[in-house]
Amino acid sequence: MGSPVLVGIDIGTTTTKAAVFDESGKQLASALVRYAIRRPRPGWAEQDPSDWWHATEAALRQISQIVRLVTVRAVGVVSQVNTHAFIDRHLRPVAPAIVWQDQRCAAIACSLNQRFDPNVRQRIWGSPFTIDSSYLVSRAAWLAYNNQAAWDTTAWVVSPKDYVISRLTGTVATDAPSSIGLVDPTGMHYLPVIDELLPGTLHRLPPLARPDATVGRVAPAAAAATGLSAGVPVVVGTMDAWGNLHGSAAVTPGDAILVAGTSEIAAIVSDRTHPTVGVITFPPYDGLIVHAGPTQAGGDALRWWVETRGTTFDDVLAEAATAPPGAGGVVFAPHLLGERAPLWDPLVRASFLGVSSDTTSADLARAVLEGVAFSDRELFEAVERAAGVPVTSVALSGGGAQSDLWSQIRADVVGRSLNRLRVRDSAVLGAALLGAVGSGVFPTLADATADAVHIDQVFEPDPHRAARYRGLYDAYRGAYQALKPIHATLDQWRATAP
């Protein structure tokens, strides 16, 4: 089996995934542990940070039954982003973590956002940044206003990977890419405006470091719990989108990724920027600028449909395969919990359009898959405008990429060749490669990805289907604008419903 040298961990929205790789990117063992999202009220989404740590422990223990973790050279961790945990100085959670899907802070975010005109936004953030309900300061303000005791005992506001790393090493730190809207254009310092928005927030933010910097070493207690050796270096890590970039070999201008996960992530590497509303433009990192955006529901839309139908993922995908492209003219908008990039609209909700008495359950199943692909295209178009460089390749990864049907639908709708990666969990591989660079196994990420990232299958867009989808995509875009006032009315109704 070779010598396992690298461990990558991805703290996702519904699962923690861990894997061991050799230097060629060959996956030697992997494990996945699930946990719940609690939704105690409409629009809320919470997790217990302890679940992330226990899942990490369990995943590593499972792997240790297959390979000897004593030979591991380094550990890298990435995670979901804009999920915020509030922990005290003893690294104990003081409140449930607020997940990126959560919309409880919409009113607070709107109030904070209205403080800035476009010119001021450009000066502070270097882009037309939008403060939304997933912004850290929005969440911190909500906690301070609604649970002052918890806020007073909060020593750190951290991401899931920061929390897990603190449990591994006893040290708290974070990286600039994960600190969305919090750091200056250099990526080296937090923005002073944070304390203007909510006094007392800045000193609760972790120290900043490079994603490949060693934050600490596995502590003896963590070693006993996980099967790792005490003293193994652990790097700072980064957000899942950047982990996916690294695990997809997107390291030069024009490289692009599409991650089919719980949400969809599109990102393009560039050497320039064209400020574009709805797109997140990260501070330069090693001379490169990443333009990206996450949607609110990708695989989560399929999960919802599977649970609504009371069936399985395999059955829904098989049923969708029997429906014609275009699903008989049915269009699905996958905005089950509002939408993030590029719309940033917490009020919009999902809908089926064009349903008739001839519509079958197979049509509806396929419409769900196509609706997610439409959201991919909308996001990709915005990200391309921001990047301002021709896209040379699109690497496809994530759990949703397991389906050949869905991968082909995405290629047809987006109109690009999609290179599906051999390691679908590219964020896990990317985390491991960050550890490899931080520990000196490879001198640079470019060297690491050249050896470790491989393409499994290429999905080319079919010209006829792509042409047919263009009309439905126009309907998808037009429906959002047409229904926007209706969604606002429904939100008001929900707010006053008993």
C-alpha positions as CSV (number, residue, x, y, z in Angstrom):
1,M,0.0,0.0,0.0
2,G,3.0,2.4,0.3
3,S,3.7,4.7,3.2
4,P,0.9,7.0,4.2
5,V,2.4,10.5,4.6
6,L,-0.4,13.0,4.5
7,V,-3.8,13.4,6.2
8,G,-6.5,15.7,4.9
9,I,-9.7,16.5,6.8
10,D,-12.7,18.4,5.5
11,I,-15.2,19.6,8.1
12,G,-18.3,19.8,5.9
13,T,-21.9,20.9,6.4
14,T,-23.3,17.4,7.0
15,T,-20.2,15.2,7.2
16,T,-16.6,15.2,8.2
17,K,-14.3,13.5,5.7
18,A,-10.8,12.4,6.3
19,A,-8.3,10.6,4.1
20,V,-4.7,9.5,3.9
21,F,-2.7,10.0,0.7
22,D,0.7,9.2,-0.5
23,E,2.9,11.7,-2.3
24,S,1.4,10.8,-5.7
25,G,-2.1,11.7,-4.6
26,K,-3.2,8.1,-4.2
27,Q,-5.8,7.7,-1.6
28,L,-4.8,4.9,0.8
29,A,-7.8,5.1,3.1
30,S,-10.8,7.3,3.9
31,A,-13.7,7.7,6.3
32,L,-16.8,9.8,6.5
33,V,-18.8,10.6,9.6
34,R,-22.2,12.3,9.5
35,Y,-23.8,14.8,11.9
36,A,-27.0,16.8,12.0
37,I,-28.0,20.3,11.3
38,R,-30.6,21.5,13.8
39,R,-33.3,23.8,12.6
40,P,-35.1,24.9,15.8
41,R,-37.0,27.7,14.0
42,P,-37.8,28.6,10.4
43,G,-34.7,30.0,8.7
44,W,-32.3,28.8,11.5
45,A,-29.5,26.3,11.0
46,E,-27.3,25.3,13.9
47,Q,-24.6,22.7,14.8
48,D,-22.8,21.7,18.0
49,P,-19.1,22.4,17.4
50,S,-18.4,19.3,19.5
51,D,-19.9,17.2,16.8
52,W,-17.2,18.4,14.4
53,W,-14.5,17.2,16.8
54,H,-16.1,13.9,17.7
55,A,-16.6,13.2,13.9
56,T,-12.9,14.0,13.3
57,E,-11.9,11.6,16.1
58,A,-14.2,8.9,14.8
59,A,-13.0,9.3,11.1
60,L,-9.3,9.1,12.1
61,R,-9.9,6.1,14.3
62,Q,-11.6,4.3,11.4
63,I,-8.7,5.1,9.1
64,S,-6.2,3.9,11.7
65,Q,-7.8,0.5,11.4
66,I,-6.6,0.4,7.7
67,V,-3.3,2.2,7.7
68,R,-0.8,3.0,10.5
69,L,-1.1,6.7,11.2
70,V,2.3,6.7,13.0
71,T,3.9,7.4,9.6
72,V,1.8,10.5,8.9
73,R,4.1,13.5,8.1
74,A,1.5,16.3,8.4
75,V,-2.2,17.1,8.9
76,G,-4.2,19.7,6.9
77,V,-7.8,20.8,7.7
78,V,-10.3,22.7,5.6
79,S,-14.0,23.4,6.4
80,Q,-17.3,24.9,5.5
81,V,-17.0,28.7,5.7
82,N,-19.3,31.4,7.1
83,T,-20.3,28.9,9.8
84,H,-19.3,30.5,13.1
85,A,-18.6,28.9,16.5
86,F,-18.3,31.0,19.6
87,I,-15.9,29.5,22.1
88,D,-14.5,30.5,25.5
89,R,-10.8,30.7,26.5
90,H,-10.9,27.0,27.4
91,L,-12.0,26.2,23.8
92,R,-15.5,25.3,25.0
93,P,-18.6,26.3,22.9
94,V,-20.7,28.9,24.6
95,A,-23.6,28.7,22.1
96,P,-24.6,26.6,19.1
97,A,-22.6,27.4,16.0
98,I,-24.5,29.3,13.4
99,V,-24.3,27.5,10.0
100,W,-23.8,29.3,6.7
101,Q,-27.4,28.4,5.6
102,D,-28.9,30.3,8.6
103,Q,-30.9,33.4,7.8
104,R,-31.8,34.6,11.3
105,C,-29.5,37.6,11.0
106,A,-31.0,39.0,7.8
107,A,-32.5,42.1,9.4
108,I,-29.3,42.9,11.3
109,A,-27.2,42.3,8.1
110,C,-29.5,44.7,6.1
111,S,-29.1,47.4,8.8
112,L,-25.3,47.0,8.8
113,N,-25.2,46.9,5.0
114,Q,-27.1,50.1,4.6
115,R,-24.3,52.1,6.4
116,F,-22.1,52.0,3.3
117,D,-22.6,53.5,-0.1
118,P,-20.8,51.9,-3.2
119,N,-17.8,54.2,-3.0
120,V,-17.2,53.4,0.6
121,R,-17.5,49.7,0.0
122,Q,-14.9,49.9,-2.7
123,R,-12.6,51.8,-0.5
124,I,-12.9,49.4,2.5
125,W,-13.3,46.0,0.8
126,G,-11.8,46.7,-2.6
127,S,-15.0,45.3,-4.2
128,P,-18.8,45.9,-4.0
129,F,-18.9,43.7,-0.9
130,T,-22.4,42.9,0.5
131,I,-22.9,42.4,4.2
132,D,-25.4,39.5,4.4
133,S,-26.8,37.2,7.1
134,S,-23.8,34.9,6.9
135,Y,-21.2,37.6,7.6
136,L,-19.3,37.0,10.9
137,V,-20.2,40.5,12.3
138,S,-23.9,39.9,11.6
139,R,-23.8,36.7,13.6
140,A,-21.7,38.2,16.4
141,A,-24.2,41.1,16.6
142,W,-27.1,38.7,16.8
143,L,-25.5,36.8,19.7
144,A,-24.6,40.1,21.5
145,Y,-28.1,41.4,21.2
146,N,-29.9,38.1,22.1
147,N,-27.5,36.3,24.5
148,Q,-25.3,38.9,26.1
149,A,-23.9,36.4,28.6
150,A,-22.7,34.1,25.8
151,W,-21.1,37.0,24.0
152,D,-19.4,38.2,27.1
153,T,-17.8,34.8,27.6
154,T,-16.8,34.4,24.0
155,A,-13.0,34.5,23.6
156,W,-12.9,33.5,19.9
157,V,-15.2,33.4,17.0
158,V,-13.9,30.6,14.8
159,S,-14.7,28.6,11.7
160,P,-15.2,24.8,12.0
161,K,-11.6,24.0,10.9
162,D,-10.2,26.5,13.4
163,Y,-12.1,24.8,16.2
164,V,-11.0,21.3,15.2
165,I,-7.4,22.5,14.9
166,S,-7.6,24.0,18.3
167,R,-8.7,20.7,19.7
168,L,-5.8,18.9,17.9
169,T,-3.1,21.4,19.0
170,G,-4.5,23.7,21.7
171,T,-3.7,26.7,19.5
172,V,-6.2,29.1,17.9
173,A,-5.4,30.7,14.5
174,T,-7.1,31.3,11.1
175,D,-6.3,32.2,7.5
176,A,-7.2,35.2,5.4
177,P,-9.2,33.4,2.7
178,S,-11.5,32.0,5.4
179,S,-12.0,35.4,6.9
180,I,-14.5,36.6,4.3
181,G,-15.0,40.4,4.4
182,L,-12.8,40.7,7.5
183,V,-9.3,41.4,6.2
184,D,-7.8,44.2,4.2
185,P,-6.8,43.8,0.5
186,T,-3.3,42.6,1.5
187,G,-4.8,39.7,3.5
188,M,-2.5,40.5,6.4
189,H,-4.6,42.6,8.8
190,Y,-8.2,42.7,10.0
191,L,-10.3,45.7,8.9
192,P,-10.8,48.4,11.6
193,V,-14.4,48.8,10.4
194,I,-15.2,45.5,12.2
195,D,-15.1,47.2,15.6
196,E,-17.1,50.1,14.2
197,L,-19.9,47.7,13.3
198,L,-19.8,45.9,16.6
199,P,-17.3,47.1,19.3
200,G,-15.4,44.3,20.9
201,T,-15.3,42.0,17.9
202,L,-11.8,42.5,16.7
203,H,-10.1,41.1,19.8
204,R,-12.2,38.0,19.5
205,L,-10.9,37.1,16.0
206,P,-8.0,34.6,15.8
207,P,-4.5,35.5,14.7
208,L,-4.0,35.4,10.9
209,A,-1.4,33.1,9.3
210,R,-0.8,31.5,5.9
211,P,-2.9,28.4,5.2
212,D,0.3,26.3,4.8
213,A,1.9,27.6,8.0
214,T,2.3,25.2,10.9
215,V,-0.1,26.3,13.7
216,G,1.0,23.7,16.1
217,R,1.5,20.0,16.7
218,V,-0.8,17.2,17.6
219,A,-1.2,17.2,21.4
220,P,-0.9,14.0,23.4
221,A,-4.6,14.0,24.4
222,A,-5.6,14.5,20.7
223,A,-3.1,11.8,19.7
224,A,-4.7,9.3,22.1
225,A,-8.2,10.2,20.8
226,T,-7.4,10.0,17.0
227,G,-4.6,7.5,16.5
228,L,-2.2,10.2,15.2
229,S,1.2,10.5,16.7
230,A,1.8,13.3,19.1
231,G,4.0,16.0,17.6
232,V,2.8,15.7,14.0
233,P,2.6,19.2,12.5
234,V,-0.8,20.7,11.7
235,V,-1.1,23.6,9.3
236,V,-3.6,26.5,9.6
237,G,-5.6,25.2,6.7
238,T,-8.3,27.2,4.8
239,M,-11.9,27.3,3.6
240,D,-13.3,24.4,1.7
241,A,-13.4,26.4,-1.6
242,W,-9.7,27.0,-1.5
243,G,-9.1,23.4,-0.4
244,N,-11.0,22.5,-3.6
245,L,-8.8,24.8,-5.6
246,H,-5.7,23.2,-4.3
247,G,-7.1,19.7,-4.7
248,S,-8.1,20.5,-8.3
249,A,-4.7,21.9,-9.4
250,A,-6.2,25.3,-10.0
251,V,-3.0,27.2,-9.5
252,T,-2.6,29.4,-12.6
253,P,-4.7,32.3,-14.1
254,G,-7.7,30.9,-16.1
255,D,-8.0,27.7,-14.0
256,A,-11.5,27.2,-12.8
257,I,-13.4,24.8,-10.5
258,L,-17.0,23.8,-10.0
259,V,-17.7,22.0,-6.7
260,A,-20.9,20.0,-6.5
261,G,-21.4,19.8,-2.7
262,T,-24.2,20.6,-0.3
263,S,-23.9,24.0,-1.9
264,E,-22.3,24.7,-5.3
265,I,-19.0,26.6,-5.5
266,A,-17.6,28.2,-8.6
267,A,-14.2,29.8,-8.6
268,I,-11.7,31.1,-11.1
269,V,-8.0,31.9,-10.5
270,S,-6.9,35.2,-12.0
271,D,-4.1,37.8,-12.0
272,R,-6.5,40.7,-12.2
273,T,-9.9,41.9,-10.9
274,H,-13.0,43.5,-12.3
275,P,-15.3,44.4,-9.4
276,T,-18.5,42.5,-9.9
277,V,-21.6,42.6,-7.7
278,G,-22.4,39.3,-6.1
279,V,-18.9,37.8,-6.4
280,I,-16.4,37.3,-3.6
281,T,-12.9,38.5,-4.6
282,F,-10.3,37.3,-2.2
283,P,-7.1,39.3,-1.3
284,P,-4.1,38.3,-3.5
285,Y,-2.3,35.1,-2.3
286,D,1.1,34.3,-3.8
287,G,0.4,36.8,-6.6
288,L,-3.0,35.2,-7.6
289,I,-6.5,36.5,-7.1
290,V,-9.4,34.1,-6.6
291,H,-12.9,35.1,-7.6
292,A,-15.6,32.8,-6.2
293,G,-19.1,32.4,-4.9
294,P,-21.1,29.8,-3.1
295,T,-24.8,29.1,-3.8
296,Q,-27.2,28.2,-1.0
297,A,-28.4,24.8,-2.2
298,G,-26.8,22.3,-4.6
299,G,-26.8,18.8,-3.3
300,D,-29.0,20.1,-0.5
301,A,-31.8,20.7,-3.1
302,L,-31.5,17.0,-4.2
303,R,-31.5,16.0,-0.5
304,W,-34.8,17.9,0.0
305,W,-36.4,16.3,-3.0
306,V,-35.3,12.8,-2.0
307,E,-36.7,13.3,1.6
308,T,-39.9,14.9,0.2
309,R,-40.5,11.9,-2.1
310,G,-39.6,9.5,0.7
311,T,-37.1,7.6,-1.6
312,T,-33.4,7.3,-2.1
313,F,-30.8,9.3,-4.0
314,D,-30.2,6.5,-6.4
315,D,-33.9,6.1,-7.2
316,V,-34.4,9.8,-7.8
317,L,-31.3,9.9,-10.1
318,A,-32.6,6.9,-12.0
319,E,-36.0,8.4,-12.4
320,A,-34.6,11.7,-13.6
321,A,-32.6,9.8,-16.3
322,T,-35.9,8.7,-17.9
323,A,-37.2,12.3,-18.4
324,P,-36.1,14.3,-21.5
325,P,-33.6,17.2,-21.3
326,G,-35.6,20.2,-20.2
327,A,-38.0,18.2,-18.1
328,G,-40.9,18.9,-20.3
329,G,-40.5,22.7,-19.8
330,V,-40.5,22.5,-16.0
331,V,-38.0,24.9,-14.4
332,F,-36.9,24.5,-10.8
333,A,-35.4,27.4,-8.7
334,P,-33.3,25.8,-5.9
335,H,-33.6,28.6,-3.5
336,L,-34.9,26.6,-0.5
337,L,-33.2,28.8,2.1
338,G,-32.7,32.0,0.1
339,E,-29.7,32.4,-2.2
340,R,-26.1,33.4,-1.7
341,A,-23.9,34.2,-4.8
342,P,-24.6,35.9,-7.0
343,L,-28.0,37.1,-5.8
344,W,-27.4,37.4,-2.0
345,D,-31.1,37.4,-1.4
346,P,-32.3,35.9,1.9
347,L,-36.0,36.3,0.9
348,V,-36.2,34.3,-2.3
349,R,-37.6,30.8,-2.1
350,A,-37.7,27.7,-4.3
351,S,-40.3,27.1,-6.9
352,F,-41.3,24.8,-9.8
353,L,-42.5,26.7,-12.9
354,G,-44.2,25.3,-15.9
355,V,-45.9,22.3,-14.1
356,S,-48.9,20.9,-16.0
357,S,-51.1,17.9,-15.9
358,D,-48.7,16.2,-18.2
359,T,-45.8,16.7,-15.7
360,T,-44.4,13.5,-14.3
361,S,-42.4,12.8,-11.1
362,A,-39.5,12.0,-13.4
363,D,-39.8,15.5,-14.9
364,L,-39.7,17.1,-11.5
365,A,-36.7,15.0,-10.5
366,R,-34.8,16.1,-13.6
367,A,-35.9,19.7,-13.1
368,V,-34.3,19.7,-9.7
369,L,-31.0,18.6,-11.2
370,E,-31.3,21.1,-14.0
371,G,-32.3,23.9,-11.6
372,V,-29.1,23.4,-9.7
373,A,-27.2,23.5,-13.0
374,F,-28.9,26.8,-13.9
375,S,-27.7,28.3,-10.6
376,D,-24.2,27.0,-11.5
377,R,-24.3,28.8,-14.8
378,E,-25.6,32.1,-13.2
379,L,-22.8,32.0,-10.7
380,F,-20.2,31.0,-13.2
381,E,-21.1,33.9,-15.5
382,A,-20.7,36.4,-12.6
383,V,-17.4,34.9,-11.5
384,E,-16.0,35.0,-15.1
385,R,-16.9,38.7,-15.3
386,A,-15.0,39.4,-12.1
387,A,-11.9,37.3,-13.1
388,G,-11.6,38.9,-16.5
389,V,-9.5,36.1,-17.9
390,P,-10.3,33.3,-20.4
391,V,-11.1,30.0,-18.6
392,T,-8.8,27.3,-19.8
393,S,-10.2,24.4,-17.8
394,V,-13.0,23.6,-15.3
395,A,-12.3,20.9,-12.7
396,L,-15.4,19.2,-11.4
397,S,-15.5,17.6,-7.9
398,G,-17.8,17.1,-4.9
399,G,-20.4,14.5,-4.0
400,G,-22.7,15.7,-6.8
401,A,-20.1,14.8,-9.3
402,Q,-20.5,11.1,-8.6
403,S,-23.5,11.1,-10.9
404,D,-22.7,10.9,-14.6
405,L,-26.1,12.2,-15.4
406,W,-25.8,15.3,-13.3
407,S,-22.3,15.9,-14.5
408,Q,-23.5,15.8,-18.1
409,I,-26.4,18.1,-17.3
410,R,-24.0,20.6,-15.7
411,A,-21.7,20.5,-18.8
412,D,-24.7,21.1,-21.1
413,V,-26.1,23.9,-19.1
414,V,-22.9,25.7,-18.2
415,G,-21.6,25.2,-21.7
416,R,-18.1,24.2,-20.7
417,S,-16.0,21.0,-20.7
418,L,-16.0,19.6,-17.1
419,N,-13.0,17.6,-16.0
420,R,-14.2,15.3,-13.3
421,L,-11.4,14.6,-10.8
422,R,-10.3,11.1,-9.7
423,V,-10.4,12.2,-6.1
424,R,-14.0,13.6,-5.8
425,D,-13.3,15.0,-2.3
426,S,-10.9,17.5,-3.7
427,A,-11.1,19.6,-0.6
428,V,-9.7,16.7,1.5
429,L,-6.9,16.3,-1.0
430,G,-6.3,20.0,-1.0
431,A,-6.1,20.0,2.8
432,A,-3.5,17.2,2.7
433,L,-1.4,19.1,0.1
434,L,-1.4,22.2,2.3
435,G,0.1,20.0,5.0
436,A,2.6,18.6,2.5
437,V,3.9,22.0,1.6
438,G,3.9,23.2,5.3
439,S,5.9,20.2,6.4
440,G,8.4,20.4,3.4
441,V,7.2,17.3,1.5
442,F,6.8,19.6,-1.5
443,P,8.3,23.1,-2.0
444,T,5.2,24.7,-3.4
445,L,1.5,23.9,-4.1
446,A,2.2,23.9,-7.8
447,D,4.7,21.1,-7.3
448,A,2.3,19.2,-5.0
449,T,-0.7,19.4,-7.4
450,A,1.4,18.5,-10.4
451,D,2.1,15.1,-8.9
452,A,-1.2,14.5,-7.0
453,V,-4.2,15.7,-9.0
454,H,-5.6,13.5,-11.8
455,I,-8.6,13.7,-14.1
456,D,-11.1,10.8,-14.1
457,Q,-13.5,11.7,-17.0
458,V,-14.3,14.6,-19.2
459,F,-17.9,15.7,-19.9
460,E,-18.2,17.7,-23.1
461,P,-21.4,19.9,-23.6
462,D,-23.7,18.5,-26.3
463,P,-24.4,21.4,-28.7
464,H,-28.1,20.4,-29.3
465,R,-28.9,20.1,-25.6
466,A,-26.9,23.2,-24.7
467,A,-29.0,25.2,-27.2
468,R,-32.2,23.8,-25.8
469,Y,-31.2,24.7,-22.3
470,R,-30.5,28.4,-23.2
471,G,-34.3,29.1,-23.4
472,L,-35.0,27.5,-20.1
473,Y,-32.1,29.4,-18.5
474,D,-33.5,32.7,-19.7
475,A,-36.8,31.7,-18.1
476,Y,-35.0,30.8,-14.9
477,R,-33.3,34.2,-14.7
478,G,-36.5,36.1,-15.7
479,A,-38.5,34.2,-13.0
480,Y,-36.3,35.5,-10.2
481,Q,-36.9,39.2,-11.2
482,A,-40.6,38.7,-11.8
483,L,-41.2,36.9,-8.5
484,K,-39.0,39.0,-6.3
485,P,-41.8,41.2,-4.9
486,I,-43.9,38.1,-4.3
487,H,-41.1,36.5,-2.3
488,A,-41.0,39.7,-0.2
489,T,-44.7,39.6,0.4
490,L,-44.5,35.9,1.4
491,D,-41.7,36.7,3.8
492,Q,-43.8,39.3,5.5
493,W,-46.6,36.8,5.7
494,R,-44.4,34.2,7.3
495,A,-43.1,36.8,9.8
496,T,-46.7,37.5,11.0
497,A,-48.0,34.0,10.9
498,P,-49.0,32.5,14.3
